[in-house]
Amino acid sequence: MQDWWRNSVTYQIYPRSFQDSSGDGIGDIAGITARLDYVASLGVDAIWLSPIFTSPMGDMGYDVSDYTGIDPLFGTMDDFDTMLAKAHELGLKVIIDQVISHSSDQHPHFVESRSSRDNPRADWYVWVDPMPDGTPPNNWVSVFGGSAWEWDSRRRQYYLHNFLTSQPDFNFHNPDVQDWLLSTMRFWLERGVDGFRLDTVNFYFHDQKLRSNPPDPRNTAAPKVNPYDMQDHLYSKNRPENLAFLERLRALTDEFGDRAMVGEVGESRRAGEIMAQYTAGTTRLHMAYSFDMLGPEFTAEHFRQKIEGFYAAAPNGCPCWAFSNHDVARHVTRWADYGAPDALAKQAIAMLAGFEGSLCLYQAEELGQTETDILYSELTDPPGFKFWPDYKGRDGCRTPMAWDNSDQAGFTTGTPWLPIKPPQKSRNVASQGAGSVLESYRETLAFRKNTPALKQGKTIFLNVPDPLLCFLRDDLMCLYNLSPNSATLMVNGEPTLQGPSQNADLAGNTLTLGANGFAFLTGATTAKSQ
């Protein structure tokens, strides 16, 4: 079981929005426990929980004030232990979020650090003197808008925050910081968790010379909605010192045997390169994912480039592919120009099932769930307030799970923290019968689990033009039509349809794929578009 993570399928649970057991309108750990049988029925291997730690919730739990405590909003440690035991009984591994690049400004260590320049934790965070004219030391900007430097009148220095001003960055150049953070992770490993999802794993270290970032060479004449996207972040993140710390993380998890880590690489220019670097060999991360497949691009060339690029750089590495998560618009909405919602959703899981590597699914994508249209008055997400209306924040993908067609969709007996609107409520679990997206997810995941080529097979892409994506996984050919228009291919060999398919008609050696059609074939060697 020590390689359970390789080629695994993880189901991401956003605890605030999964199931409320108390009636306060916010999902909780007891609610997760009550729904674990449903998760197990999907055929996944693990669950990933977004943060449940004590937090003032300035960034919905990604601002931690106690790394070894459960926030009362979500329940108690006993609730967590019960959930963990139930998951293990069902054969599910449990991965928890670790937000260690930064803490909340309410964390006791930051409160102490900001109190003076000579306290025991004075350099546990990144503090710098102002320039002679009072300005910050460089041009680094925050992901959430504005300068990455915040003035603190108590120390009369700036501190670094890559996100909210209430999320100060730890100083990873201090070995005491590393030791302490590793000790908090050891706490959870000893409690029995099976691994970690590492938030912003490429943000841990900063350039000690504080050099300014250059502009992104891809910039166009028009400014971006978020100025953060106008820099090439060579010095504020992606630092080479990170590799040694990743090795310390791996050494910690290796002490416990069958544990695993997946790192989130937040980077737009060189994400594949960093993913490969971070997972190379057996002494760094087990898996990594980036936002390369979480954007608007939906072309065969794009997917091929990302997969081939990763394996060229790290032949034995393990990527974790995903199309949706809690930070981006849901993929059925994001790719709406390329097909109808249900057809897109079914094709999406068929694509992920075909991709070499591990997979991560985001709660409700198995229902074909769409992005919720959030009004300004309904916003909770800080960047939504900052960049409205061109960017409406992340609330649209975080609305509660729809379990049935009752008043609050079976999520809560109270008022949900984000609205459950009719389009989302209509895509509820109870309504997903024969031929549904949910049935397709279960069928496709079972096919992947029972097909050796999809678990161990290497990928060889076939040279067919967009919108067709075709590749071999050992003796299995995977074919997808990434458009709402029909396409025809000539397939050499003695092809036979295997497993799930959609809008696929095989007549001899002629395969016709209708709108968002896909097929898996054995006995096929090459394919050519007609």
Secondary structure, DSSP 4 states (H G I P E B T S, - for coil): -TTTTTT-EEEEE-GGGT--SSSSSS--HHHHHHTHHHHHHTT-SEEEEPP-EE---TTTTSS-SEEEEE-TTT--HHHHHHHHHHHHHTT-EEEEEE--SB--TTSHHHHHHTT-SSSTTTTSB-EEPPPTTS--SS--B-TTSSBSEEEETTTTEEEE-SS-TTSPBB-TTSHHHHHHHHHHHHHHHHHT--EEEETTGGGS---TT-PPPPBPTT--SSPPSSGGGGB--TTTS--TTHHHHHHHHHHHHHTTSS-EEEEEE--SSSHHHHHHHHHSTTSS-SEEEESTTSSS---HHHHHHHHHHHHHH-TT--BEE-S--TTS--HHHHTGGGS-HHHHHHHHHHHHHHSSSEEEEETTGGGT-------GGG---HHHHHHTTT---SGGGTSPP--SSSTTTTT-SS--SS---HHHHTS-GGG--TT-HHHHHHHHHHHHHT-HHHHHPPEEE----TTEEEEEETTEEEEEE-SSS-EEEEEEEEEEEEEEEEEEEEETTEEEEEEEEEEEEEEEEEEEE-
